Amino acid sequence: MEGRPLLEREWIESARRGDASAFEELVRHYQEIAFRTAYLVVGDADEARDAAQDGFLRAHAALGRFRPGAEFRPWLLRIVANAARNRRRSASRRAD
């Protein structure tokens, strides 16, 4: 159990330094929970996949603002949920 947080911290620090493969590891580790989080917001599998991808892209862009020592999972899932809410709002505007 203790190995996971250490490995996660290493992935985060490497990704912050520009290591794309480290960020890919974070994506692989969190893609399922990111999808489920987005699905709970949008209620559609295709939209949820797109929202999760948007969330990962936004998280990657914001890695420099991630506070070292903070919990990564809640930070990431908040970004994913916000991306899903944005997609839901955009879809409802298009429908109007």
ABEGO torsion letter per residue (X at the ends): XAAAAAAAAAAAAAAAAGBAAAAAAAAAAAAAAAAAAAAAAAGBAAAAAAAAAAAAAAAAAAAAABBBGBBAAAAAAAAAAAAAAAAAAAAAAAAX
